Amino acid sequence: MSTFFTIAVIVLVFLIIFQIAKASEYVSVLKGEEKSRKENNKLNGFFMIAFLVLGLIGVYWCNDMFYSKTLMAQGAASEQGEKVDSMLFLTLIITGIVFVITQVALFWFAFRYQENDKRKAYFFPHNNMMEIIWTVIPAIALTVLVVIGLRNWFSFTGEAPKNALQVEVTGMQFKWIFRYAGKDNTFGKKYYKMIDANNSLGLMWKDSADINIKDDPAAHDDIVAEFTMYCVKNRPVKLRIGSRDVIHDVGLSHFRMKMDAVPGTPTTMWFTPLYTTKEMKEKLGNPDFEYEISCDQMCGNGHYSMRGIVKVVTQPEFDAWIASQHSAYSSAFPPPPVPTADTAKKMAVVVAKK
């Protein structure tokens, strides 16, 4: 019903515009084509100024009303994100000034220099100096912005500090899988043909003559978690990013970070969180706040649901959490239960009877 109503409204608007255009043609015939054109020209000139004033007011009003609801008002939650915000604000200032100047000039000139019988048009086809100015200045401004962007990009994707926490992030339709190195502080090897219901990342836990794979002991203590990633406040975290199926995109909007997750092509980035999740809840006055990791690349029908949580905690809290986790290997192959004294006594009795 709503679709039918929308189509009916569109058709009605089209008919109204068509009828207004036809009426305008009839008025032109009655008044005379030349006279009608000049009157329409003056009217259009007035509308240009009105549109300019109302448009600028609308831009200011929208900014005043909606800016506080954006993530920009919250501020970046990472050191690298603060640099991204600075770059963005600089870009907005430069482009904002250019926007206002060009739009005011555009609409004012349309009004001020509209057709007039008492004024002769002056043709100004070429001026080398003006062309140099409006080519060189934008080129310099854009070059500065590009250099700042490249500098930040190479910093975020370059080598992380030695004390950085290493987290492997793997995207799959439609969730995130996170892996932490175990006590050996080394990620074990993985192979996609080893993926099964108990081994979501294909960690090399056993020998396989069929695919010429050997067991990697370094993979036995790796910790695998889904949906929630843990980071430490004021400690760099390096993300080793990949995908199990299609192209995804690690989107960390609160930290102002973003990186593609590509099958078969690992990517990396690093950042340093500034506030714990608890501190951010207090800062925003929102007890339900959570940092989130989203997929910023259309990846299928369930793309909208591909969301995870990022918990930023203190180092002691992280150490306690990591100590409470079991390795993915031990979860897939739990050790046999250790018999208690009572169990051993009962087994001895059974054996004696036999």
HELIX and SHEET records of a PDB file:
HELIX    1   1 SER A    2  LYS A   31  1                                  30    
HELIX    2   2 GLU A   33  PHE A   66  1                                  34    
HELIX    3   3 TYR A   67  LYS A   69  5                                   3    
HELIX    4   4 LEU A   71  ALA A   73  5                                   3    
HELIX    5   5 GLU A   79  ARG A  112  1                                  34    
HELIX    6   6 ASN A  128  THR A  157  1                                  30    
HELIX    7   7 TYR A  192  MET A  194  5                                   3    
HELIX    8   8 PRO A  217  ALA A  219  5                                   3    
HELIX    9   9 SER A  253  PHE A  255  5                                   3    
HELIX   10  10 THR A  277  LEU A  284  1                                   8    
HELIX   11  11 HIS A  303  SER A  305  5                                   3    
HELIX   12  12 GLN A  315  SER A  324  1                                  10    
HELIX   13  13 ALA A  328  ALA A  332  1                                   5    
HELIX   14  14 ALA A  341  LYS A  353  1                                  13    
SHEET    1   A 5 ILE A 223  GLU A 226  0                                        
SHEET    2   A 5 LYS A 175  TYR A 180 -1                                        
SHEET    3   A 5 LEU A 165  MET A 172 -1                                        
SHEET    4   A 5 VAL A 237  SER A 243  1                                        
SHEET    5   A 5 THR A 267  PHE A 271 -1                                        
SHEET    1   B 5 THR A 228  VAL A 232  0                                        
SHEET    2   B 5 ARG A 307  VAL A 313  1                                        
SHEET    3   B 5 TYR A 291  CYS A 295 -1                                        
SHEET    4   B 5 HIS A 248  LEU A 252 -1                                        
SHEET    5   B 5 MET A 257  ALA A 261 -1                                        
END                                                                             
